[in-house]
């Protein structure tokens, strides 16, 4: 049994899942919610989904990072995964709690945090895409 090949497929599967979930949430779920519901109601739903979404992405990238050491795929993928893990952790443990607090009494501060969060989220989505493409096209 070739454990390196199995580990490569695991990393590819988890990074593809993280990319797909991020793409689906960012470009399908959130826009539909905000177009279909009043802004306040859509915001409440998204506020409930965010911890699950960022936690899931954090977990999938953590599993990818564990598998990448056995996958023998190169340092670039380790860097991508460390970066996505860090960004997801910042989203989950720093930005979300801060945004929740600012939403109540500093809406301008909340809007700034939201912009930062969007940039971080899109960065994570595209970093995972870069990792997936790297795995698909890198000759092993």
KEDRENPA-795353 format. One record per residue (C-alpha): residue number from 0; residue in three letters; chain; x, y, z. Coordinates in steps of 0.1 Angstrom, whole numbers, padded with zeros to 4 digits. Example, Ala and Ser with C-alpha at 12.3 -4.5 7.8 and 13.67 -1.06 7.14 Angstrom:
<rs>
<r><seq>0</seq><type>ALA</type><mol>A</mol><x>0123</x><y>-0045</y><z>0078</z></r>
<r><seq>1</seq><type>SER</type><mol>A</mol><x>0137</x><y>-0011</y><z>0071</z></r>
</rs>
This chain:
<rs>
<r><seq>0</seq><type>UNK</type><mol>A</mol><x>0000</x><y>0000</y><z>0000</z></r>
<r><seq>1</seq><type>UNK</type><mol>A</mol><x>0014</x><y>0034</y><z>-0010</z></r>
<r><seq>2</seq><type>UNK</type><mol>A</mol><x>0008</x><y>0057</y><z>0019</z></r>
<r><seq>3</seq><type>UNK</type><mol>A</mol><x>0022</x><y>0087</y><z>0001</z></r>
<r><seq>4</seq><type>UNK</type><mol>A</mol><x>-0003</x><y>0084</y><z>-0026</z></r>
<r><seq>5</seq><type>UNK</type><mol>A</mol><x>-0031</x><y>0079</y><z>-0001</z></r>
<r><seq>6</seq><type>UNK</type><mol>A</mol><x>-0020</x><y>0110</y><z>0018</z></r>
<r><seq>7</seq><type>UNK</type><mol>A</mol><x>-0019</x><y>0130</y><z>-0014</z></r>
<r><seq>8</seq><type>UNK</type><mol>A</mol><x>-0055</x><y>0120</y><z>-0022</z></r>
<r><seq>9</seq><type>UNK</type><mol>A</mol><x>-0066</x><y>0129</y><z>0013</z></r>
<r><seq>10</seq><type>UNK</type><mol>A</mol><x>-0050</x><y>0163</y><z>0011</z></r>
<r><seq>11</seq><type>UNK</type><mol>A</mol><x>-0065</x><y>0169</y><z>-0023</z></r>
<r><seq>12</seq><type>UNK</type><mol>A</mol><x>-0100</x><y>0158</y><z>-0010</z></r>
<r><seq>13</seq><type>UNK</type><mol>A</mol><x>-0099</x><y>0180</y><z>0021</z></r>
<r><seq>14</seq><type>UNK</type><mol>A</mol><x>-0085</x><y>0211</y><z>0002</z></r>
<r><seq>15</seq><type>UNK</type><mol>A</mol><x>-0111</x><y>0206</y><z>-0025</z></r>
<r><seq>16</seq><type>UNK</type><mol>A</mol><x>-0138</x><y>0204</y><z>0002</z></r>
<r><seq>17</seq><type>UNK</type><mol>A</mol><x>-0126</x><y>0235</y><z>0019</z></r>
<r><seq>18</seq><type>UNK</type><mol>A</mol><x>-0124</x><y>0254</y><z>-0014</z></r>
<r><seq>19</seq><type>UNK</type><mol>A</mol><x>-0159</x><y>0242</y><z>-0025</z></r>
<r><seq>20</seq><type>UNK</type><mol>A</mol><x>-0175</x><y>0250</y><z>0008</z></r>
<r><seq>21</seq><type>UNK</type><mol>A</mol><x>-0160</x><y>0285</y><z>0008</z></r>
<r><seq>22</seq><type>UNK</type><mol>A</mol><x>-0170</x><y>0291</y><z>-0027</z></r>
<r><seq>23</seq><type>UNK</type><mol>A</mol><x>-0206</x><y>0278</y><z>-0021</z></r>
<r><seq>24</seq><type>UNK</type><mol>A</mol><x>-0211</x><y>0298</y><z>0010</z></r>
<r><seq>25</seq><type>UNK</type><mol>A</mol><x>-0195</x><y>0330</y><z>-0002</z></r>
<r><seq>26</seq><type>UNK</type><mol>A</mol><x>-0210</x><y>0331</y><z>-0037</z></r>
<r><seq>27</seq><type>UNK</type><mol>A</mol><x>-0243</x><y>0312</y><z>-0033</z></r>
<r><seq>28</seq><type>UNK</type><mol>A</mol><x>-0256</x><y>0310</y><z>0003</z></r>
<r><seq>29</seq><type>UNK</type><mol>A</mol><x>-0248</x><y>0344</y><z>0016</z></r>
<r><seq>30</seq><type>UNK</type><mol>A</mol><x>-0260</x><y>0363</y><z>-0015</z></r>
<r><seq>31</seq><type>UNK</type><mol>A</mol><x>-0292</x><y>0344</y><z>-0017</z></r>
<r><seq>32</seq><type>UNK</type><mol>A</mol><x>-0299</x><y>0350</y><z>0020</z></r>
<r><seq>33</seq><type>UNK</type><mol>A</mol><x>-0293</x><y>0388</y><z>0016</z></r>
<r><seq>34</seq><type>UNK</type><mol>A</mol><x>-0314</x><y>0390</y><z>-0016</z></r>
<r><seq>35</seq><type>UNK</type><mol>A</mol><x>-0343</x><y>0369</y><z>-0002</z></r>
<r><seq>36</seq><type>UNK</type><mol>A</mol><x>-0346</x><y>0382</y><z>0034</z></r>
<r><seq>37</seq><type>UNK</type><mol>A</mol><x>-0345</x><y>0415</y><z>0051</z></r>
<r><seq>38</seq><type>UNK</type><mol>A</mol><x>-0309</x><y>0425</y><z>0059</z></r>
<r><seq>39</seq><type>UNK</type><mol>A</mol><x>-0313</x><y>0421</y><z>0096</z></r>
<r><seq>40</seq><type>UNK</type><mol>A</mol><x>-0328</x><y>0386</y><z>0093</z></r>
<r><seq>41</seq><type>UNK</type><mol>A</mol><x>-0302</x><y>0375</y><z>0068</z></r>
<r><seq>42</seq><type>UNK</type><mol>A</mol><x>-0275</x><y>0388</y><z>0091</z></r>
<r><seq>43</seq><type>UNK</type><mol>A</mol><x>-0288</x><y>0368</y><z>0120</z></r>
<r><seq>44</seq><type>UNK</type><mol>A</mol><x>-0287</x><y>0336</y><z>0099</z></r>
<r><seq>45</seq><type>UNK</type><mol>A</mol><x>-0252</x><y>0343</y><z>0086</z></r>
<r><seq>46</seq><type>UNK</type><mol>A</mol><x>-0241</x><y>0351</y><z>0122</z></r>
<r><seq>47</seq><type>UNK</type><mol>A</mol><x>-0252</x><y>0316</y><z>0132</z></r>
<r><seq>48</seq><type>UNK</type><mol>A</mol><x>-0235</x><y>0299</y><z>0102</z></r>
<r><seq>49</seq><type>UNK</type><mol>A</mol><x>-0202</x><y>0317</y><z>0104</z></r>
<r><seq>50</seq><type>UNK</type><mol>A</mol><x>-0188</x><y>0298</y><z>0135</z></r>
<r><seq>51</seq><type>UNK</type><mol>A</mol><x>-0197</x><y>0265</y><z>0118</z></r>
<r><seq>52</seq><type>UNK</type><mol>A</mol><x>-0183</x><y>0275</y><z>0085</z></r>
<r><seq>53</seq><type>UNK</type><mol>A</mol><x>-0150</x><y>0288</y><z>0098</z></r>
<r><seq>54</seq><type>UNK</type><mol>A</mol><x>-0147</x><y>0259</y><z>0122</z></r>
<r><seq>55</seq><type>UNK</type><mol>A</mol><x>-0153</x><y>0234</y><z>0094</z></r>
<r><seq>56</seq><type>UNK</type><mol>A</mol><x>-0127</x><y>0251</y><z>0072</z></r>
<r><seq>57</seq><type>UNK</type><mol>A</mol><x>-0103</x><y>0252</y><z>0100</z></r>
<r><seq>58</seq><type>UNK</type><mol>A</mol><x>-0108</x><y>0215</y><z>0107</z></r>
<r><seq>59</seq><type>UNK</type><mol>A</mol><x>-0104</x><y>0205</y><z>0071</z></r>
<r><seq>60</seq><type>UNK</type><mol>A</mol><x>-0073</x><y>0225</y><z>0066</z></r>
<r><seq>61</seq><type>UNK</type><mol>A</mol><x>-0059</x><y>0211</y><z>0099</z></r>
<r><seq>62</seq><type>UNK</type><mol>A</mol><x>-0065</x><y>0175</y><z>0086</z></r>
<r><seq>63</seq><type>UNK</type><mol>A</mol><x>-0049</x><y>0185</y><z>0053</z></r>
<r><seq>64</seq><type>UNK</type><mol>A</mol><x>-0018</x><y>0198</y><z>0071</z></r>
<r><seq>65</seq><type>UNK</type><mol>A</mol><x>-0015</x><y>0165</y><z>0091</z></r>
<r><seq>66</seq><type>UNK</type><mol>A</mol><x>-0018</x><y>0145</y><z>0059</z></r>
<r><seq>67</seq><type>UNK</type><mol>A</mol><x>0006</x><y>0167</y><z>0039</z></r>
<r><seq>68</seq><type>UNK</type><mol>A</mol><x>0036</x><y>0156</y><z>0059</z></r>
<r><seq>69</seq><type>UNK</type><mol>A</mol><x>0031</x><y>0120</y><z>0047</z></r>
<r><seq>70</seq><type>UNK</type><mol>A</mol><x>0021</x><y>0131</y><z>0012</z></r>
<r><seq>71</seq><type>UNK</type><mol>A</mol><x>0056</x><y>0143</y><z>0003</z></r>
<r><seq>72</seq><type>UNK</type><mol>A</mol><x>0042</x><y>0172</y><z>-0019</z></r>
<r><seq>73</seq><type>UNK</type><mol>A</mol><x>0065</x><y>0200</y><z>-0011</z></r>
<r><seq>74</seq><type>UNK</type><mol>A</mol><x>0070</x><y>0230</y><z>0011</z></r>
<r><seq>75</seq><type>UNK</type><mol>A</mol><x>0047</x><y>0253</y><z>-0008</z></r>
<r><seq>76</seq><type>UNK</type><mol>A</mol><x>0016</x><y>0233</y><z>0002</z></r>
<r><seq>77</seq><type>UNK</type><mol>A</mol><x>0027</x><y>0233</y><z>0038</z></r>
<r><seq>78</seq><type>UNK</type><mol>A</mol><x>0030</x><y>0271</y><z>0036</z></r>
<r><seq>79</seq><type>UNK</type><mol>A</mol><x>-0005</x><y>0274</y><z>0020</z></r>
<r><seq>80</seq><type>UNK</type><mol>A</mol><x>-0020</x><y>0252</y><z>0047</z></r>
<r><seq>81</seq><type>UNK</type><mol>A</mol><x>-0003</x><y>0271</y><z>0076</z></r>
<r><seq>82</seq><type>UNK</type><mol>A</mol><x>-0016</x><y>0303</y><z>0061</z></r>
<r><seq>83</seq><type>UNK</type><mol>A</mol><x>-0052</x><y>0291</y><z>0057</z></r>
<r><seq>84</seq><type>UNK</type><mol>A</mol><x>-0052</x><y>0276</y><z>0091</z></r>
<r><seq>85</seq><type>UNK</type><mol>A</mol><x>-0040</x><y>0309</y><z>0106</z></r>
<r><seq>86</seq><type>UNK</type><mol>A</mol><x>-0065</x><y>0330</y><z>0086</z></r>
<r><seq>87</seq><type>UNK</type><mol>A</mol><x>-0094</x><y>0307</y><z>0096</z></r>
<r><seq>88</seq><type>UNK</type><mol>A</mol><x>-0084</x><y>0308</y><z>0132</z></r>
<r><seq>89</seq><type>UNK</type><mol>A</mol><x>-0082</x><y>0346</y><z>0131</z></r>
<r><seq>90</seq><type>UNK</type><mol>A</mol><x>-0117</x><y>0347</y><z>0116</z></r>
<r><seq>91</seq><type>UNK</type><mol>A</mol><x>-0131</x><y>0323</y><z>0141</z></r>
<r><seq>92</seq><type>UNK</type><mol>A</mol><x>-0114</x><y>0334</y><z>0173</z></r>
<r><seq>93</seq><type>UNK</type><mol>A</mol><x>-0107</x><y>0371</y><z>0167</z></r>
<r><seq>94</seq><type>UNK</type><mol>A</mol><x>-0128</x><y>0387</y><z>0140</z></r>
<r><seq>95</seq><type>UNK</type><mol>A</mol><x>-0161</x><y>0370</y><z>0148</z></r>
<r><seq>96</seq><type>UNK</type><mol>A</mol><x>-0162</x><y>0378</y><z>0185</z></r>
<r><seq>97</seq><type>UNK</type><mol>A</mol><x>-0150</x><y>0414</y><z>0178</z></r>
<r><seq>98</seq><type>UNK</type><mol>A</mol><x>-0176</x><y>0419</y><z>0150</z></r>
<r><seq>99</seq><type>UNK</type><mol>A</mol><x>-0204</x><y>0406</y><z>0172</z></r>
<r><seq>100</seq><type>UNK</type><mol>A</mol><x>-0195</x><y>0431</y><z>0198</z></r>
<r><seq>101</seq><type>UNK</type><mol>A</mol><x>-0190</x><y>0460</y><z>0174</z></r>
<r><seq>102</seq><type>UNK</type><mol>A</mol><x>-0223</x><y>0453</y><z>0156</z></r>
<r><seq>103</seq><type>UNK</type><mol>A</mol><x>-0242</x><y>0463</y><z>0188</z></r>
<r><seq>104</seq><type>UNK</type><mol>A</mol><x>-0225</x><y>0496</y><z>0195</z></r>
<r><seq>105</seq><type>UNK</type><mol>A</mol><x>-0200</x><y>0506</y><z>0167</z></r>
<r><seq>106</seq><type>UNK</type><mol>A</mol><x>-0216</x><y>0499</y><z>0133</z></r>
<r><seq>107</seq><type>UNK</type><mol>A</mol><x>-0188</x><y>0517</y><z>0114</z></r>
<r><seq>108</seq><type>UNK</type><mol>A</mol><x>-0162</x><y>0495</y><z>0132</z></r>
<r><seq>109</seq><type>UNK</type><mol>A</mol><x>-0183</x><y>0465</y><z>0123</z></r>
<r><seq>110</seq><type>UNK</type><mol>A</mol><x>-0183</x><y>0475</y><z>0086</z></r>
<r><seq>111</seq><type>UNK</type><mol>A</mol><x>-0145</x><y>0477</y><z>0087</z></r>
<r><seq>112</seq><type>UNK</type><mol>A</mol><x>-0142</x><y>0443</y><z>0103</z></r>
<r><seq>113</seq><type>UNK</type><mol>A</mol><x>-0166</x><y>0429</y><z>0078</z></r>
<r><seq>114</seq><type>UNK</type><mol>A</mol><x>-0145</x><y>0442</y><z>0049</z></r>
<r><seq>115</seq><type>UNK</type><mol>A</mol><x>-0114</x><y>0426</y><z>0065</z></r>
<r><seq>116</seq><type>UNK</type><mol>A</mol><x>-0133</x><y>0393</y><z>0070</z></r>
<r><seq>117</seq><type>UNK</type><mol>A</mol><x>-0144</x><y>0393</y><z>0034</z></r>
<r><seq>118</seq><type>UNK</type><mol>A</mol><x>-0108</x><y>0398</y><z>0022</z></r>
<r><seq>119</seq><type>UNK</type><mol>A</mol><x>-0096</x><y>0370</y><z>0045</z></r>
<r><seq>120</seq><type>UNK</type><mol>A</mol><x>-0124</x><y>0347</y><z>0035</z></r>
<r><seq>121</seq><type>UNK</type><mol>A</mol><x>-0117</x><y>0352</y><z>-0002</z></r>
<r><seq>122</seq><type>UNK</type><mol>A</mol><x>-0080</x><y>0347</y><z>0005</z></r>
<r><seq>123</seq><type>UNK</type><mol>A</mol><x>-0086</x><y>0314</y><z>0021</z></r>
<r><seq>124</seq><type>UNK</type><mol>A</mol><x>-0109</x><y>0303</y><z>-0007</z></r>
<r><seq>125</seq><type>UNK</type><mol>A</mol><x>-0083</x><y>0311</y><z>-0034</z></r>
<r><seq>126</seq><type>UNK</type><mol>A</mol><x>-0054</x><y>0298</y><z>-0014</z></r>
<r><seq>127</seq><type>UNK</type><mol>A</mol><x>-0072</x><y>0264</y><z>-0012</z></r>
<r><seq>128</seq><type>UNK</type><mol>A</mol><x>-0078</x><y>0266</y><z>-0049</z></r>
<r><seq>129</seq><type>UNK</type><mol>A</mol><x>-0041</x><y>0272</y><z>-0054</z></r>
<r><seq>130</seq><type>UNK</type><mol>A</mol><x>-0034</x><y>0242</y><z>-0033</z></r>
<r><seq>131</seq><type>UNK</type><mol>A</mol><x>-0058</x><y>0220</y><z>-0052</z></r>
<r><seq>132</seq><type>UNK</type><mol>A</mol><x>-0043</x><y>0232</y><z>-0086</z></r>
<r><seq>133</seq><type>UNK</type><mol>A</mol><x>-0008</x><y>0226</y><z>-0072</z></r>
<r><seq>134</seq><type>UNK</type><mol>A</mol><x>-0018</x><y>0190</y><z>-0063</z></r>
<r><seq>135</seq><type>UNK</type><mol>A</mol><x>-0035</x><y>0183</y><z>-0096</z></r>
<r><seq>136</seq><type>UNK</type><mol>A</mol><x>-0007</x><y>0197</y><z>-0118</z></r>
<r><seq>137</seq><type>UNK</type><mol>A</mol><x>0025</x><y>0190</y><z>-0098</z></r>
<r><seq>138</seq><type>UNK</type><mol>A</mol><x>0042</x><y>0159</y><z>-0111</z></r>
<r><seq>139</seq><type>UNK</type><mol>A</mol><x>0051</x><y>0136</y><z>-0082</z></r>
</rs>
